Amino acid sequence: MNIDIKLLTQVINKWDPIGLLAGGAPEDEYSIEIREIAQKSSLCNSETDLAILIFKVFNDKMGVKLNQLACLNQAFKLNEYRK
């Protein structure tokens, strides 16, 4: 599954998983995480794999453990928008 970085940016920013954008952070606040997810998304074979990747990247880069079900929901959205 290869995710377009523009689509990924739209989905992650709309989701705002940590609430930073709602708090006034710049639109590119998640750019490091988005870039890494986009680069590694080609290794994902399913929405579950993508959800795990999203979870791991945010945990590794920001030290935040996101809700795993929320990550899965975003992975399904990304896959749906790709079609």
N, C-alpha and C positions, 0 to 999 in steps of 0.2 A: 504494500500500500504506500504510494508516494503522495504526500500531502503538499499542495501548493502553499508557499509561505504566506501569500496574500490572504488566502482563505483561512489558514491557520491563525493569522493575526486577527482577522475579523472575529472568528469564533472565540478565541482566548480573550480578546479585549471585551467582547460583549459579555462573556462569562465573568470576567474580572475575579478570578478565583480567590484572591487574597483581599480584594476590596481596595486596592491601591489607587486604581483609576477613579473610583468614586470619591476617594479622599483627596483628589487633586493632583495625583501623579501624572507625568507626561504620558502621551499615547504610546511611546516606545518603551514603557516601563518593563514589559515582559519580553523585549526583543531578544535577549540572550537565550532565554528559555525557548522561545518560539523557534529561533534559528536551530537550536540543538534538536528539538522535536522534529522539525522539518527534515533535517539531515538524516536522522535515525529512523524516520518513518518508513523508509524503504525496507527495513528489516522486519516490519510488522506484517503479519499474515491475517490478522483479524482485529476487530474492534477491541477485544480484550487485550491483545498485545499493545495496541495503541494507548489504551487506558493505563496500562502498567507503565509505559514509556512516559506519559504525561505525569503520572504520579512520581516516578523516579526522578525525572528532570527537576520538577519543582522541589522535591525533597533535597536533592543533591545541591542545587544552585541556591536555594533560598532557605533551606532548613525547615520547610513547611510540609507537613503531612496533610495533603488534601483528602477530602472525602473520596474514597475509591469509587463509590457509585456515581458521584458527580463526574469523575474522570471518565467513567464508562459512558455516561450520558453524552459528554462532549465528543468522545470518540465516535459514537453513533451519528451525531450531528455532522461531524466532519465527513464521514463516509457517505452519508446521505447527500450532502451538498456537492460532493465530488461527482455524483452520477448525473 
